[in-house]
């Protein structure tokens, strides 16, 4: 797995998040450190890497981590990573569509419908 490690700001009580990108699996993953210092998978985002666009198909945050901002942090990281490529995004995933609605700075990245 190719790793792109980017810790979150760690603001407040939210633990720092580490992100990993597996190009072969077309997946981004989010991890936090457990009490023993081991990485624990928080969730993942799947996508399809097409020639002229990136299709985000699914985002999963495991139940014990929901409602703590991990999903938004993961989507923000993924969109920022894709933005560097200049390719448009097709947000099939409803969570990603909602994130873009709430964060309109990402709207220009979305492929025309």
Secondary structure, DSSP 4 states (H G I P E B T S, - for coil): -----------TTPPP-EEEEETTTTEEEEEEE-TTS-EEEEEEEEEEE-SSEEEEEEEEE-GGGTTTTHHHHHHHHHHHHHHTTT-EEEE-SHHHHHHHHH-GGGGGGBPP-
